[in-house]
Amino acid sequence: MFTPMNTNQNILNWNIRGINSKDKWTTISNKIEESGCAILCLQETKKETFDASYIKNFCPRRINKFEFTPSVGASGGLLVAWN
């Protein structure tokens, strides 16, 4: 028998305007920790691909799953990461 749980989860949603900078990684990491979010949604990543090692540059260990939509040219790109 499935019993749904009533839980609250923090979601951090951000138009990042590019994620290829170490300065942005630090800012993102700090904001994730500050918010305590369980789900991270970044738009306008301007990045064509992501892998687990790249995600580790700015996500804490607890956020260990992700999906993305690649950017096309110099715009777009979505990243959703969660624990």
DAKA-V954300 format. One line per field, one symbol per residue. psi: psi as a letter, one per 40 degrees, with the letter a starting at -180 (. if undefined). A space follows every 50 residues. Layout:
psi->???
This chain:
psi->hhhihhihhhhhhhgdfhefhddddddddddddddfiehhhhifdfhdii iddddedehiddgeiiiihiihbeiahihhii.
